[in-house]
Amino acid sequence: FARFAKTGASANAYTSFDMTCFLFSCTANVYQSLEILLDFVQSPYFTEQTVQKEQGIIGQEIRMYDDDPQWRVLFNLLGALYHTHPVKIDIAGTTDSIAKITPELLYRCYRTFYNLNNMVLCIAGNVEPDRVLQVCDKMLKPADPSYHVERIFEPEPEHIVKARAEQKMAVAVPLFELGFKESCAAGRATTQQIAETDILLEALASDASPLFRRLLDAGLINEASFGHEYFEGPGFASVIFSGESRDPEAAADEIKKAIASVRAEGFDRDTFERAKRAVYGRNIAALNNVGCIANSLVALEFAGRELFSYIDAVAQAGVDDVLGRLEVQLKPQYSSLSVVRPKQPAP
């Protein structure tokens, strides 16, 4: 970070469920900053002292997340949905697991995963491709082109672990997440399937939907907290509805009723077209954000997808295709409700 500060770049890093990303943004000195990025990613330095220091820091982060109601309601849900898949394990690990980390283990992980064949470099903005390639030729170390990381997961059963998960924490209003587990036996969702799911969720549960209005009018949600997402990655996929509610069970029941209604009656043409235009427009608007473009391109590359193919898929989606996704994804027998309740009941 001190080296980036000299070039005026803002640097950061994060680990998600399926990748670790190192990034920087800048308004000048982009090629010097790129050299710094490529240098430190390829030049690890681990000692007993640095590992012990990070173990303390990460241990504090783990304890912090253990006290985060939003984090707990999510991971309690994942634990209720998934039997064996590691997506149910906290990204940071546990205090016990990080205590076992040694410099030797870190170097072994580095040699396994920090290989050019397992890495993606994405640059978005006002840059000259030839100069970027010159920096890459200068900084990147040769790699064996035949190198391949094979990831082997235990088979994940189609059924869920349990239908309910509950925890009491220091919250004023209960939090809930209602998840629907999708079978991943056929592999990761295609670009077309993801586009259809996004349209389905927009039509079903956006703030323009009848479901949202019913939940709001009944006092079962507040406008700011209610949301939905398609939570998808290698070997896992779930549709998740979430929010704050004084009666999470009633909110979950209303969501399931709305799903059953659409399953029986479908969407009217206006609802479908409005949802389709909303998803299309939101993704076009995101192209105005350079950071969003860079992050999307990296994630899509690892998933074997392409940015503009998704936008085309949204445009091409038909109502029957979208309703077909509902049949695959939103099966009530594969759903689980996670709730975080206040330690003390509301007066």
Secondary structure in CASP SS format (residue, H / E / C, confidence):
PFRMAT SS
TARGET T0000
AUTHOR 0000-0000-0000
METHOD secondary structure of the structure
MODEL  1
F C 1.00
A H 1.00
R H 1.00
F H 1.00
A H 1.00
K H 1.00
T H 1.00
G C 1.00
A C 1.00
S E 1.00
A E 1.00
N E 1.00
A E 1.00
Y E 1.00
T E 1.00
S C 1.00
F C 1.00
D C 1.00
M C 1.00
T E 1.00
C E 1.00
F E 1.00
L E 1.00
F E 1.00
S E 1.00
C C 1.00
T C 1.00
A C 1.00
N C 1.00
V H 1.00
Y H 1.00
Q H 1.00
S H 1.00
L H 1.00
E H 1.00
I H 1.00
L H 1.00
L H 1.00
D H 1.00
F H 1.00
V H 1.00
Q H 1.00
S C 1.00
P C 1.00
Y C 1.00
F C 1.00
T C 1.00
E H 1.00
Q H 1.00
T H 1.00
V H 1.00
Q H 1.00
K H 1.00
E H 1.00
Q H 1.00
G H 1.00
I H 1.00
I H 1.00
G H 1.00
Q H 1.00
E H 1.00
I H 1.00
R H 1.00
M H 1.00
Y H 1.00
D H 1.00
D C 1.00
D C 1.00
P H 1.00
Q H 1.00
W H 1.00
R H 1.00
V H 1.00
L H 1.00
F H 1.00
N H 1.00
L H 1.00
L H 1.00
G H 1.00
A H 1.00
L H 1.00
Y C 1.00
H C 1.00
T C 1.00
H C 1.00
P H 1.00
V H 1.00
K H 1.00
I C 1.00
D C 1.00
I C 1.00
A C 1.00
G C 1.00
T C 1.00
T H 1.00
D H 1.00
S H 1.00
I H 1.00
A H 1.00
K C 1.00
I C 1.00
T C 1.00
P H 1.00
E H 1.00
L H 1.00
L H 1.00
Y H 1.00
R H 1.00
C H 1.00
Y H 1.00
R H 1.00
T H 1.00
F H 1.00
Y C 1.00
N C 1.00
L H 1.00
N H 1.00
N H 1.00
M C 1.00
V C 1.00
L C 1.00
C C 1.00
I C 1.00
A C 1.00
G C 1.00
N C 1.00
V C 1.00
E C 1.00
P H 1.00
D H 1.00
R H 1.00
V H 1.00
L H 1.00
Q H 1.00
V H 1.00
C H 1.00
D H 1.00
K H 1.00
M H 1.00
L C 1.00
K C 1.00
P C 1.00
A C 1.00
D C 1.00
P C 1.00
S C 1.00
Y C 1.00
H C 1.00
V C 1.00
E C 1.00
R C 1.00
I C 1.00
F C 1.00
E C 1.00
P C 1.00
E C 1.00
P C 1.00
E C 1.00
H C 1.00
I C 1.00
V C 1.00
K C 1.00
A C 1.00
R E 1.00
A E 1.00
E E 1.00
Q E 1.00
K E 1.00
M E 1.00
A C 1.00
V C 1.00
A C 1.00
V C 1.00
P C 1.00
L E 1.00
F E 1.00
E E 1.00
L E 1.00
G E 1.00
F E 1.00
K E 1.00
E C 1.00
S C 1.00
C C 1.00
A C 1.00
A C 1.00
G C 1.00
R C 1.00
A C 1.00
T C 1.00
T H 1.00
Q H 1.00
Q H 1.00
I H 1.00
A H 1.00
E H 1.00
T H 1.00
D H 1.00
I H 1.00
L H 1.00
L H 1.00
E H 1.00
A H 1.00
L H 1.00
A H 1.00
S C 1.00
D C 1.00
A C 1.00
S C 1.00
P H 1.00
L H 1.00
F H 1.00
R H 1.00
R H 1.00
L H 1.00
L H 1.00
D H 1.00
A C 1.00
G C 1.00
L C 1.00
I C 1.00
N C 1.00
E C 1.00
A C 1.00
S C 1.00
F C 1.00
G E 1.00
H E 1.00
E E 1.00
Y E 1.00
F E 1.00
E E 1.00
G E 1.00
P C 1.00
G C 1.00
F E 1.00
A E 1.00
S E 1.00
V E 1.00
I E 1.00
F E 1.00
S E 1.00
G E 1.00
E E 1.00
S C 1.00
R C 1.00
D C 1.00
P H 1.00
E H 1.00
A H 1.00
A H 1.00
A H 1.00
D H 1.00
E H 1.00
I H 1.00
K H 1.00
K H 1.00
A H 1.00
I H 1.00
A H 1.00
S H 1.00
V H 1.00
R H 1.00
A H 1.00
E H 1.00
G C 1.00
F C 1.00
D C 1.00
R H 1.00
D H 1.00
T H 1.00
F H 1.00
E H 1.00
R H 1.00
A H 1.00
K H 1.00
R H 1.00
A H 1.00
V H 1.00
Y H 1.00
G H 1.00
R H 1.00
N H 1.00
I H 1.00
A H 1.00
A H 1.00
L C 1.00
N C 1.00
N C 1.00
V H 1.00
G H 1.00
C H 1.00
I H 1.00
A H 1.00
N H 1.00
S H 1.00
L H 1.00
V H 1.00
A H 1.00
L H 1.00
E H 1.00
F H 1.00
A H 1.00
G C 1.00
R C 1.00
E C 1.00
L H 1.00
F H 1.00
S H 1.00
Y H 1.00
I H 1.00
D H 1.00
A H 1.00
V H 1.00
A H 1.00
Q H 1.00
A C 1.00
G C 1.00
V H 1.00
D H 1.00
D H 1.00
V H 1.00
L H 1.00
G H 1.00
R H 1.00
L H 1.00
E H 1.00
V H 1.00
Q H 1.00
L C 1.00
K C 1.00
P H 1.00
Q H 1.00
Y H 1.00
S E 1.00
S E 1.00
L E 1.00
S E 1.00
V E 1.00
V E 1.00
R E 1.00
P E 1.00
K C 1.00
Q C 1.00
P C 1.00
A C 1.00
P C 1.00
END
